[in-house]
Amino acid sequence: MLTLNSKFACLVDLPPMPALLMEALRQLNGKQNLAALAGQINLDPSMAVRILRIANSPFYGMSREIGSIREAIVLLGLNRIRDLLISICFSKMLPTQHEDFNYSLFWHHSMAVAECTRQLANCTGASPDLAFTAGLLHDIGNLIIAIFFPDKFSQLIKISATFGIDAEQKLLGLDHMTLGSRAAQYWNLPVAIQEAIEQHEILSIPITGKSLSLLVYTANLLIVKAEQPDPWILEEALAILKISNDQAAYCVHSGQQFADQILALS
């Protein structure tokens, strides 16, 4: 039987981040540079076209057509362009051919949670930049399981199309939250993002503070809208975040719209 460390060893085979993605992630630390990011994007014409298509989509409702990356950054903001860049890069970076893995559904959910987390952060005064990236990658462990443990993933799917962490622990000896957090560590992402990935389904009770982990946890529940064994936890999370039902509904709608646009146009 493989030890836990030997299972984590598979992470060294994760693809390195492309320069464009690394530039976008560097700017999460506040080192924002419009010219540098625009220049990097323009070096990749296919990426520039994807971002311009999305920037001109109905989701943003621009009154005129955006014709350049620099113009897109000026009109939509550097943070929003970076979000688009991170979304597209990660979705292209880890493709899987596993016949049982629904790639489109996975990224739709991930992007919806990302945008929902971003909107929750805007409502609470938290950093929307970290929130978006943490939300985008919250389930990355599921994709890693399908890539590096394809047989185990098939077995999990046979157990249930909506298998949970208990099944993962029983079959793999670890869960997608832990695996995803280790992947974020491997990519040198901020510790707060690592923690949010590791806690996006299970938070310590009682829940305290407006942490990034709480934002991602809440966004995931709002998007999934699945029955929870303790539904009061979502109500408690919204109360701590001081998010009204109307605000929560707006965050969910924005998340779903964003995911629809990204997948349709990228």
C-alpha positions in Angstrom: 0.0 0.0 0.0 1.3 3.5 -0.9 2.2 5.7 2.0 0.6 9.2 2.3 4.0 10.8 1.4 4.3 8.6 -1.7 0.9 9.8 -2.8 1.9 13.4 -2.4 5.0 12.6 -4.4 2.9 12.6 -7.6 2.6 16.4 -7.3 6.2 16.8 -8.6 4.7 15.7 -11.9 2.3 18.6 -12.0 3.1 20.9 -15.0 5.0 24.0 -14.2 3.1 27.3 -14.4 3.4 29.1 -17.7 5.1 32.5 -17.5 1.8 34.3 -18.2 0.1 32.6 -15.2 3.1 33.3 -13.0 3.0 37.0 -13.9 -0.7 37.1 -13.0 -0.2 35.4 -9.7 2.8 37.6 -8.7 0.4 40.5 -8.9 -1.8 39.0 -6.2 0.8 40.3 -3.8 0.1 43.9 -4.6 2.9 44.4 -7.2 0.5 45.5 -9.9 2.0 46.5 -13.2 -0.5 47.2 -16.0 2.2 47.4 -18.7 3.9 44.2 -17.6 0.7 42.2 -17.6 -0.5 43.7 -20.9 2.8 42.9 -22.5 2.8 39.3 -21.3 -0.7 38.7 -22.6 0.1 40.2 -26.0 3.0 37.8 -26.4 0.3 35.0 -26.5 -2.1 36.0 -29.3 -4.5 33.2 -28.7 -4.8 34.2 -25.0 -5.3 37.9 -26.0 -8.1 36.9 -28.3 -9.8 34.8 -25.6 -9.6 37.6 -23.1 -10.9 40.2 -25.5 -13.9 38.0 -26.5 -14.8 37.6 -22.8 -14.3 41.3 -22.1 -16.7 42.2 -25.0 -19.3 39.7 -23.8 -22.7 40.7 -22.4 -21.5 39.8 -18.9 -19.6 43.1 -18.7 -22.0 45.2 -20.7 -19.5 47.6 -22.2 -21.0 50.5 -24.2 -18.4 50.1 -26.9 -16.1 47.4 -28.3 -12.8 46.8 -26.5 -10.1 46.5 -29.1 -6.9 45.9 -27.1 -5.6 44.3 -23.9 -4.4 47.6 -22.5 -7.9 49.1 -23.2 -9.5 46.1 -21.5 -7.3 46.6 -18.5 -8.2 50.3 -18.3 -12.0 49.7 -18.7 -12.4 46.5 -16.7 -9.6 47.0 -14.2 -6.3 45.2 -13.8 -7.8 42.9 -11.1 -10.6 41.7 -13.4 -8.3 41.0 -16.3 -6.0 39.1 -14.0 -9.0 37.0 -12.9 -9.8 36.1 -16.5 -6.2 35.2 -17.1 -5.9 33.0 -14.1 -9.2 31.3 -15.0 -8.2 30.5 -18.6 -4.6 29.5 -17.7 -5.6 27.0 -15.0 -8.3 25.5 -17.1 -5.9 24.9 -20.0 -3.0 23.9 -17.8 -4.5 20.7 -16.3 -6.5 18.9 -19.0 -7.6 15.3 -18.4 -8.7 12.6 -20.8 -10.3 10.5 -18.1 -13.6 9.1 -19.5 -15.4 9.4 -16.2 -14.3 13.0 -15.5 -16.7 15.7 -16.6 -14.2 18.5 -17.4 -16.7 21.1 -18.4 -18.8 20.6 -15.3 -15.8 20.8 -13.1 -14.5 24.1 -14.5 -18.0 25.6 -14.6 -18.4 24.9 -10.9 -14.9 26.1 -10.1 -15.4 29.4 -12.0 -18.8 29.9 -10.5 -17.4 29.5 -7.0 -14.5 31.7 -7.8 -16.8 34.6 -8.9 -19.2 34.0 -6.0 -16.3 34.1 -3.6 -15.1 37.3 -5.2 -18.5 38.9 -4.8 -18.7 37.8 -1.2 -15.3 39.3 -0.6 -16.5 42.6 -2.1 -19.5 42.6 0.4 -17.2 41.9 3.4 -14.2 44.1 2.7 -11.9 41.1 2.1 -9.4 40.9 -0.7 -11.4 40.0 -3.9 -8.1 38.9 -5.6 -7.2 36.2 -3.2 -10.8 35.2 -2.9 -11.2 34.6 -6.6 -8.1 32.5 -6.9 -8.9 30.4 -3.8 -12.5 29.9 -5.1 -11.2 28.9 -8.5 -8.9 26.2 -7.1 -11.0 25.0 -4.2 -11.7 21.6 -5.9 -8.4 21.2 -7.8 -7.8 18.1 -5.8 -10.6 16.3 -7.6 -8.9 17.0 -10.9 -5.5 15.8 -9.5 -7.1 12.5 -8.4 -8.5 11.9 -11.9 -5.0 12.7 -13.4 -2.7 10.8 -11.1 -5.1 8.1 -9.7 -7.4 7.4 -12.6 -8.3 3.8 -11.5 -9.2 5.0 -8.1 -11.3 7.9 -9.6 -13.2 5.4 -11.7 -13.9 3.4 -8.5 -15.1 6.5 -6.7 -17.5 7.3 -9.6 -18.9 3.8 -9.5 -19.6 4.3 -5.8 -21.5 7.5 -6.5 -21.3 10.3 -9.2 -21.4 12.7 -6.2 -18.9 10.8 -4.0 -17.7 12.7 -1.0 -14.6 13.0 1.2 -15.5 9.9 3.2 -15.3 7.7 0.1 -12.1 9.4 -0.9 -10.5 8.7 2.5 -11.6 5.1 2.5 -10.3 4.4 -1.0 -7.3 6.7 -1.3 -6.3 7.3 2.3 -6.6 11.1 1.7 -9.2 13.5 0.3 -9.3 16.1 -2.5 -9.1 19.0 0.0 -5.7 17.8 1.4 -4.4 17.0 -2.1 -5.5 20.3 -3.5 -3.9 22.2 -0.6 -0.6 20.4 -1.2 -0.8 21.3 -4.9 -1.3 24.9 -4.0 1.8 24.6 -1.7 3.8 23.1 -4.5 2.8 26.0 -6.7 3.9 28.4 -4.0 0.5 30.0 -3.7 -0.2 32.1 -0.6 -0.8 30.2 2.6 -4.3 31.6 3.0 -5.3 30.0 -0.4 -3.8 26.7 0.7 -5.8 26.8 3.9 -9.0 27.8 2.1 -8.7 24.8 -0.3 -8.1 22.5 2.6 -11.1 23.7 4.5 -13.6 24.4 1.8 -15.9 21.6 2.8 -15.2 21.2 6.5 -14.6 24.2 8.8 -13.9 24.1 12.5 -17.0 24.7 14.7 -17.8 27.3 16.0 -17.0 29.4 12.9 -15.3 32.7 13.8 -13.9 35.5 11.8 -14.3 36.6 8.1 -11.5 34.3 6.9 -10.7 33.4 3.3 -11.6 29.8 4.2 -15.0 30.9 5.4 -15.6 32.9 2.1 -14.8 29.9 -0.1 -16.7 27.5 2.1 -19.8 29.7 1.9 -19.5 30.3 -1.8 -19.2 26.5 -2.5 -22.3 25.8 -0.5 -24.2 28.6 -2.2 -23.3 27.3 -5.7 -23.8 23.7 -4.9 -27.1 24.2 -3.1 -26.9 20.6 -2.0 -28.6 19.3 1.2 -26.2 19.6 4.0 -26.3 17.4 7.2 -26.0 20.7 9.1 -27.8 23.3 7.0 -27.6 25.8 9.9 -23.9 26.1 9.2 -24.5 28.0 6.0 -26.9 30.4 7.9 -24.3 30.9 10.5 -21.6 31.6 7.9 -23.7 34.2 6.2 -24.5 35.7 9.5 -20.8 36.0 10.4 -20.1 37.5 7.0 -23.1 39.8 7.4 -24.4 38.7 4.0 -28.1 39.1 3.4 -30.1 36.5 1.4 -30.4 39.1 -1.4 -26.7 39.6 -1.5 -26.1 35.9 -1.4 -28.5 35.4 -4.3 -26.7 38.1 -6.3 -23.3 36.5 -5.6 -24.6 33.1 -6.8 -26.1 34.7 -10.0 -22.9 36.5 -10.8 -20.9 33.3 -10.3 -23.1 31.3 -12.6 -23.1 34.0 -15.3 -19.3 34.4 -15.1 -18.8 30.6 -15.5 -21.2 30.5 -18.4 -19.4 33.3 -20.3 -15.9 31.9 -19.6 -16.7 28.4 -20.9 -18.7 29.7 -23.8 -16.1 32.2 -25.1 -12.7 31.0 -24.0 
